[in-house]
């Protein structure tokens, strides 16, 4: 049946004192904003470090990475633990935010939506994990009245991204640059002819 009456978090701020979160939602907004910036900062530093390069190598070709001397098991466990840490951290925030949690809150569709958000944004880096949810959540807010049709809408967007933007939404600027260069080179060839 779930857990009810989960208290809000309590934060101790030096020189200011103790701050208790109640049922007012505005402090939660600022708290999740701070959590998001810290999380994105940590992920950015990880992506730019040796660990990020190893993760990229494993994503490209894990067999080759193993032959180069990378301990695949260690780095896969590290990736799993890192992702689990952030998921658990945000899940605990969600429990305090709603003051209630139950197994029905975490079903398979939620996991699929998170993967769809990331895929649509772009799997190449942190910016795709930010752009994808912003785009999809904006679209879902516009089509809020058709809540039953949202999975079909997500599937349609996913198919469009697979066919025309395999790199996700974050690849749009680079594709536009290629298109402009291609169009510019074709027009200069026409002028020379």
Phi and psi in degrees as GROMACS dihedral restraints (atoms count N, CA, C in turn):
[ dihedral_restraints ]
;  ai    aj    ak    al  type     phi  dphi    fc
    3     4     5     6     1    97.7    20    10
    4     5     6     7     1   179.4    20    10
    6     7     8     9     1  -114.9    20    10
    7     8     9    10     1   128.2    20    10
    9    10    11    12     1  -113.3    20    10
   10    11    12    13     1   166.9    20    10
   12    13    14    15     1    56.2    20    10
   13    14    15    16     1    43.8    20    10
   15    16    17    18     1   -74.7    20    10
   16    17    18    19     1   124.7    20    10
   18    19    20    21     1   -71.4    20    10
   19    20    21    22     1   157.2    20    10
   21    22    23    24     1   -71.2    20    10
   22    23    24    25     1   159.6    20    10
   24    25    26    27     1   -67.6    20    10
   25    26    27    28     1   155.8    20    10
   27    28    29    30     1  -119.3    20    10
   28    29    30    31     1   126.0    20    10
   30    31    32    33     1  -117.8    20    10
   31    32    33    34     1   132.1    20    10
   33    34    35    36     1  -100.2    20    10
   34    35    36    37     1   119.4    20    10
   36    37    38    39     1  -108.4    20    10
   37    38    39    40     1   121.1    20    10
   39    40    41    42     1   -58.1    20    10
   40    41    42    43     1   142.7    20    10
   42    43    44    45     1    66.4    20    10
   43    44    45    46     1    -6.9    20    10
   45    46    47    48     1  -109.4    20    10
   46    47    48    49     1   -45.3    20    10
   48    49    50    51     1   122.9    20    10
   49    50    51    52     1  -159.2    20    10
   51    52    53    54     1   -92.8    20    10
   52    53    54    55     1   135.0    20    10
   54    55    56    57     1  -123.5    20    10
   55    56    57    58     1   120.8    20    10
   57    58    59    60     1  -104.7    20    10
   58    59    60    61     1   133.1    20    10
   60    61    62    63     1   -86.5    20    10
   61    62    63    64     1   131.0    20    10
   63    64    65    66     1  -109.7    20    10
   64    65    66    67     1  -129.8    20    10
   66    67    68    69     1  -100.8    20    10
   67    68    69    70     1    -0.7    20    10
   69    70    71    72     1   -73.5    20    10
   70    71    72    73     1   127.8    20    10
   72    73    74    75     1   -83.7    20    10
   73    74    75    76     1   -18.8    20    10
   75    76    77    78     1   -62.3    20    10
   76    77    78    79     1   -44.5    20    10
   78    79    80    81     1   -61.7    20    10
   79    80    81    82     1   -31.8    20    10
   81    82    83    84     1   -64.9    20    10
   82    83    84    85     1   -35.8    20    10
   84    85    86    87     1   -60.5    20    10
   85    86    87    88     1   -48.3    20    10
   87    88    89    90     1   -66.4    20    10
   88    89    90    91     1   -37.2    20    10
   90    91    92    93     1   -65.3    20    10
   91    92    93    94     1   -45.0    20    10
   93    94    95    96     1   -69.2    20    10
   94    95    96    97     1   -28.6    20    10
   96    97    98    99     1   -65.1    20    10
   97    98    99   100     1   -44.0    20    10
   99   100   101   102     1   -64.9    20    10
  100   101   102   103     1   -43.6    20    10
  102   103   104   105     1   -60.6    20    10
  103   104   105   106     1   -40.9    20    10
  105   106   107   108     1   -63.4    20    10
  106   107   108   109     1   -45.3    20    10
  108   109   110   111     1   -64.3    20    10
  109   110   111   112     1   -40.4    20    10
  111   112   113   114     1   -65.0    20    10
  112   113   114   115     1   -43.9    20    10
  114   115   116   117     1   -63.9    20    10
  115   116   117   118     1   -45.5    20    10
  117   118   119   120     1   -64.7    20    10
  118   119   120   121     1   -38.2    20    10
  120   121   122   123     1   -63.4    20    10
  121   122   123   124     1   -43.7    20    10
  123   124   125   126     1   -64.0    20    10
  124   125   126   127     1   -44.2    20    10
  126   127   128   129     1   -66.0    20    10
  127   128   129   130     1   -35.6    20    10
  129   130   131   132     1   -64.3    20    10
  130   131   132   133     1   -45.2    20    10
  132   133   134   135     1   -64.5    20    10
  133   134   135   136     1   -38.4    20    10
  135   136   137   138     1   -64.9    20    10
  136   137   138   139     1   -40.9    20    10
  138   139   140   141     1   -65.1    20    10
  139   140   141   142     1   -34.1    20    10
  141   142   143   144     1   -86.8    20    10
  142   143   144   145     1    -4.0    20    10
  144   145   146   147     1   -95.3    20    10
  145   146   147   148     1  -176.4    20    10
  147   148   149   150     1   -59.6    20    10
  148   149   150   151     1   -38.2    20    10
  150   151   152   153     1   -62.4    20    10
  151   152   153   154     1   -41.5    20    10
  153   154   155   156     1   -63.1    20    10
  154   155   156   157     1   -40.1    20    10
  156   157   158   159     1   -66.0    20    10
  157   158   159   160     1   -36.9    20    10
  159   160   161   162     1   -67.1    20    10
  160   161   162   163     1   -42.8    20    10
  162   163   164   165     1   -60.0    20    10
  163   164   165   166     1   -40.7    20    10
  165   166   167   168     1   -63.8    20    10
  166   167   168   169     1   -41.5    20    10
  168   169   170   171     1   -64.1    20    10
  169   170   171   172     1   -40.6    20    10
  171   172   173   174     1   -65.5    20    10
  172   173   174   175     1   -36.4    20    10
  174   175   176   177     1   -67.9    20    10
  175   176   177   178     1   -35.4    20    10
  177   178   179   180     1   -75.6    20    10
  178   179   180   181     1   -50.2    20    10
  180   181   182   183     1  -161.5    20    10
  181   182   183   184     1    98.5    20    10
  183   184   185   186     1   -70.1    20    10
  184   185   186   187     1   -31.1    20    10
  186   187   188   189     1   -65.9    20    10
  187   188   189   190     1   -43.3    20    10
  189   190   191   192     1   -63.9    20    10
  190   191   192   193     1   -41.0    20    10
  192   193   194   195     1   -61.8    20    10
  193   194   195   196     1   -37.4    20    10
  195   196   197   198     1   -66.7    20    10
  196   197   198   199     1   -38.9    20    10
  198   199   200   201     1   -69.8    20    10
  199   200   201   202     1   -24.8    20    10
  201   202   203   204     1   -77.5    20    10
  202   203   204   205     1   -17.8    20    10
  204   205   206   207     1   116.4    20    10
  205   206   207   208     1    12.2    20    10
  207   208   209   210     1   -84.9    20    10
  208   209   210   211     1   132.3    20    10
  210   211   212   213     1   -78.3    20    10
  211   212   213   214     1    98.6    20    10
  213   214   215   216     1   -62.0    20    10
  214   215   216   217     1   -45.4    20    10
  216   217   218   219     1   -60.5    20    10
  217   218   219   220     1   -44.2    20    10
  219   220   221   222     1   -60.5    20    10
  220   221   222   223     1   -47.4    20    10
  222   223   224   225     1   -74.9    20    10
  223   224   225   226     1   -29.1    20    10
  225   226   227   228     1   -67.9    20    10
  226   227   228   229     1   -41.6    20    10
  228   229   230   231     1   -64.8    20    10
  229   230   231   232     1   -39.9    20    10
  231   232   233   234     1   -61.7    20    10
  232   233   234   235     1   -42.8    20    10
  234   235   236   237     1   -63.5    20    10
  235   236   237   238     1   -42.2    20    10
  237   238   239   240     1   -64.5    20    10
  238   239   240   241     1   -43.6    20    10
  240   241   242   243     1   -66.5    20    10
  241   242   243   244     1   -41.1    20    10
  243   244   245   246     1   -63.3    20    10
  244   245   246   247     1   -47.2    20    10
  246   247   248   249     1   -64.3    20    10
  247   248   249   250     1   -39.1    20    10
  249   250   251   252     1   -66.7    20    10
  250   251   252   253     1   -37.1    20    10
  252   253   254   255     1   -60.3    20    10
  253   254   255   256     1   -50.3    20    10
  255   256   257   258     1   -66.5    20    10
  256   257   258   259     1   -38.9    20    10
  258   259   260   261     1   -64.4    20    10
  259   260   261   262     1   -43.1    20    10
  261   262   263   264     1   -67.2    20    10
  262   263   264   265     1   -37.6    20    10
  264   265   266   267     1   -63.5    20    10
  265   266   267   268     1   -46.8    20    10
  267   268   269   270     1   -71.5    20    10
  268   269   270   271     1   -33.5    20    10
  270   271   272   273     1   -64.3    20    10
  271   272   273   274     1   -38.4    20    10
  273   274   275   276     1   -68.8    20    10
  274   275   276   277     1   -35.9    20    10
  276   277   278   279     1   -61.3    20    10
  277   278   279   280     1   -42.4    20    10
  279   280   281   282     1   -62.1    20    10
  280   281   282   283     1   -39.2    20    10
  282   283   284   285     1   -63.6    20    10
  283   284   285   286     1   -42.1    20    10
  285   286   287   288     1   -70.7    20    10
  286   287   288   289     1   -33.1    20    10
  288   289   290   291     1   -67.0    20    10
  289   290   291   292     1   -45.8    20    10
  291   292   293   294     1   -84.8    20    10
  292   293   294   295     1   -13.3    20    10
  294   295   296   297     1    59.7    20    10
  295   296   297   298     1    23.0    20    10
  297   298   299   300     1  -164.5    20    10
  298   299   300   301     1   144.5    20    10
  300   301   302   303     1  -150.1    20    10
  301   302   303   304     1   146.8    20    10
  303   304   305   306     1  -152.6    20    10
  304   305   306   307     1   163.2    20    10
  306   307   308   309     1   -61.3    20    10
  307   308   309   310     1   -24.5    20    10
  309   310   311   312     1   -68.3    20    10
  310   311   312   313     1   -18.9    20    10
  312   313   314   315     1   -71.0    20    10
  313   314   315   316     1   -21.6    20    10
  315   316   317   318     1  -121.3    20    10
  316   317   318   319     1    86.0    20    10
  318   319   320   321     1  -110.9    20    10
  319   320   321   322     1   177.1    20    10
  321   322   323   324     1   -62.0    20    10
  322   323   324   325     1   -37.2    20    10
  324   325   326   327     1   -62.5    20    10
  325   326   327   328     1   -35.3    20    10
  327   328   329   330     1   -62.1    20    10
  328   329   330   331     1   -42.0    20    10
  330   331   332   333     1   -64.1    20    10
  331   332   333   334     1   -40.6    20    10
  333   334   335   336     1   -65.6    20    10
  334   335   336   337     1   -41.0    20    10
  336   337   338   339     1   -62.3    20    10
  337   338   339   340     1   -39.3    20    10
  339   340   341   342     1   -62.8    20    10
  340   341   342   343     1   -41.1    20    10
  342   343   344   345     1   -67.7    20    10
  343   344   345   346     1   -37.8    20    10
  345   346   347   348     1   -64.7    20    10
  346   347   348   349     1   -42.8    20    10
  348   349   350   351     1   -57.0    20    10
  349   350   351   352     1   -46.8    20    10
  351   352   353   354     1   -66.8    20    10
  352   353   354   355     1   -42.4    20    10
  354   355   356   357     1   -65.4    20    10
  355   356   357   358     1   -42.7    20    10
  357   358   359   360     1   -67.5    20    10
  358   359   360   361     1   -38.2    20    10
  360   361   362   363     1   -67.5    20    10
  361   362   363   364     1   -42.3    20    10
  363   364   365   366     1   130.6    20    10
  364   365   366   367     1   131.4    20    10
  366   367   368   369     1   -86.2    20    10
  367   368   369   370     1    -7.5    20    10
  369   370   371   372     1   -70.0    20    10
  370   371   372   373     1   -16.7    20    10
  372   373   374   375     1  -174.5    20    10
  373   374   375   376     1  -168.9    20    10
  375   376   377   378     1   -69.4    20    10
  376   377   378   379     1   -35.4    20    10
  378   379   380   381     1   -61.2    20    10
  379   380   381   382     1   -33.0    20    10
  381   382   383   384     1   -66.5    20    10
  382   383   384   385     1   -33.9    20    10
  384   385   386   387     1   -72.5    20    10
  385   386   387   388     1   -15.6    20    10
  387   388   389   390     1   -95.6    20    10
  388   389   390   391     1   -44.5    20    10
  390   391   392   393     1   -67.6    20    10
  391   392   393   394     1   -42.2    20    10
  393   394   395   396     1   -58.1    20    10
  394   395   396   397     1   -55.3    20    10
  396   397   398   399     1   -62.1    20    10
  397   398   399   400     1   -37.5    20    10
  399   400   401   402     1   -61.3    20    10
  400   401   402   403     1   -44.6    20    10
  402   403   404   405     1   -66.9    20    10
  403   404   405   406     1   -48.0    20    10
  405   406   407   408     1   -68.5    20    10
  406   407   408   409     1   -40.6    20    10
  408   409   410   411     1   -67.9    20    10
  409   410   411   412     1   -33.4    20    10
  411   412   413   414     1   -64.8    20    10
  412   413   414   415     1   -43.6    20    10
  414   415   416   417     1   -64.9    20    10
  415   416   417   418     1   -41.2    20    10
  417   418   419   420     1   -68.2    20    10
  418   419   420   421     1   -29.2    20    10
  420   421   422   423     1   -70.0    20    10
  421   422   423   424     1   -35.4    20    10
  423   424   425   426     1   -66.5    20    10
  424   425   426   427     1   -40.3    20    10
  426   427   428   429     1   -99.8    20    10
  427   428   429   430     1    34.5    20    10
  429   430   431   432     1   -62.2    20    10
  430   431   432   433     1   -32.1    20    10
  432   433   434   435     1   -67.2    20    10
  433   434   435   436     1   -26.3    20    10
  435   436   437   438     1  -105.2    20    10
  436   437   438   439     1    58.0    20    10
  438   439   440   441     1   -61.5    20    10
  439   440   441   442     1   -34.2    20    10
  441   442   443   444     1   -69.4    20    10
  442   443   444   445     1   -25.6    20    10
  444   445   446   447     1   -90.5    20    10
  445   446   447   448     1    -2.7    20    10
  447   448   449   450     1   -61.6    20    10
  448   449   450   451     1   -40.7    20    10
  450   451   452   453     1   -59.5    20    10
  451   452   453   454     1   -35.9    20    10
  453   454   455   456     1   -67.3    20    10
  454   455   456   457     1   -38.2    20    10
  456   457   458   459     1   -63.4    20    10
  457   458   459   460     1   -44.4    20    10
  459   460   461   462     1   -61.1    20    10
  460   461   462   463     1   -41.6    20    10
  462   463   464   465     1   -64.1    20    10
  463   464   465   466     1   -40.6    20    10
  465   466   467   468     1   -63.9    20    10
  466   467   468   469     1   -44.0    20    10
  468   469   470   471     1   -63.3    20    10
  469   470   471   472     1   -40.7    20    10
  471   472   473   474     1   -62.1    20    10
  472   473   474   475     1   -42.4    20    10
  474   475   476   477     1   -64.2    20    10
  475   476   477   478     1   -40.5    20    10
  477   478   479   480     1   -62.9    20    10
  478   479   480   481     1   -41.3    20    10
  480   481   482   483     1   -66.3    20    10
  481   482   483   484     1   -41.7    20    10
  483   484   485   486     1   -62.3    20    10
  484   485   486   487     1   -41.4    20    10
  486   487   488   489     1   -76.6    20    10
  487   488   489   490     1   -43.5    20    10
  489   490   491   492     1  -111.6    20    10
  490   491   492   493     1   -19.8    20    10
  492   493   494   495     1  -134.1    20    10
  493   494   495   496     1    72.0    20    10
  495   496   497   498     1   -61.3    20    10
  496   497   498   499     1   -22.4    20    10
  498   499   500   501     1   -86.9    20    10
  499   500   501   502     1     2.2    20    10
  501   502   503   504     1    86.4    20    10
  502   503   504   505     1  -177.0    20    10
  504   505   506   507     1   -64.7    20    10
  505   506   507   508     1   -27.0    20    10
  507   508   509   510     1   -70.8    20    10
  508   509   510   511     1   -12.4    20    10
  510   511   512   513     1   -87.2    20    10
  511   512   513   514     1    -1.4    20    10
  513   514   515   516     1   -60.7    20    10
  514   515   516   517     1   -47.6    20    10
  516   517   518   519     1   -59.5    20    10
  517   518   519   520     1   -41.7    20    10
  519   520   521   522     1   -68.2    20    10
  520   521   522   523     1   -36.1    20    10
  522   523   524   525     1   -67.9    20    10
  523   524   525   526     1   -36.9    20    10
  525   526   527   528     1   -65.1    20    10
  526   527   528   529     1   -39.5    20    10
  528   529   530   531     1   -63.2    20    10
  529   530   531   532     1   -43.0    20    10
  531   532   533   534     1   -63.2    20    10
  532   533   534   535     1   -41.2    20    10
  534   535   536   537     1   -64.7    20    10
  535   536   537   538     1   -41.2    20    10
  537   538   539   540     1   -66.3    20    10
  538   539   540   541     1   -43.7    20    10
  540   541   542   543     1   -61.8    20    10
  541   542   543   544     1   -42.1    20    10
  543   544   545   546     1   -65.1    20    10
  544   545   546   547     1   -43.5    20    10
  546   547   548   549     1   -66.0    20    10
  547   548   549   550     1   -37.3    20    10
  549   550   551   552     1   -68.3    20    10
  550   551   552   553     1   -39.5    20    10
  552   553   554   555     1   -70.7    20    10
  553   554   555   556     1   -35.1    20    10
  555   556   557   558     1   -68.5    20    10
  556   557   558   559     1   -39.2    20    10
  558   559   560   561     1   -68.9    20    10
  559   560   561   562     1   -34.5    20    10
  561   562   563   564     1   -69.9    20    10
  562   563   564   565     1   -32.6    20    10
  564   565   566   567     1   -66.6    20    10
  565   566   567   568     1   -38.9    20    10
  567   568   569   570     1   -64.9    20    10
  568   569   570   571     1   -39.3    20    10
  570   571   572   573     1   -67.0    20    10
  571   572   573   574     1   -37.0    20    10
  573   574   575   576     1   -69.9    20    10
  574   575   576   577     1   -29.3    20    10
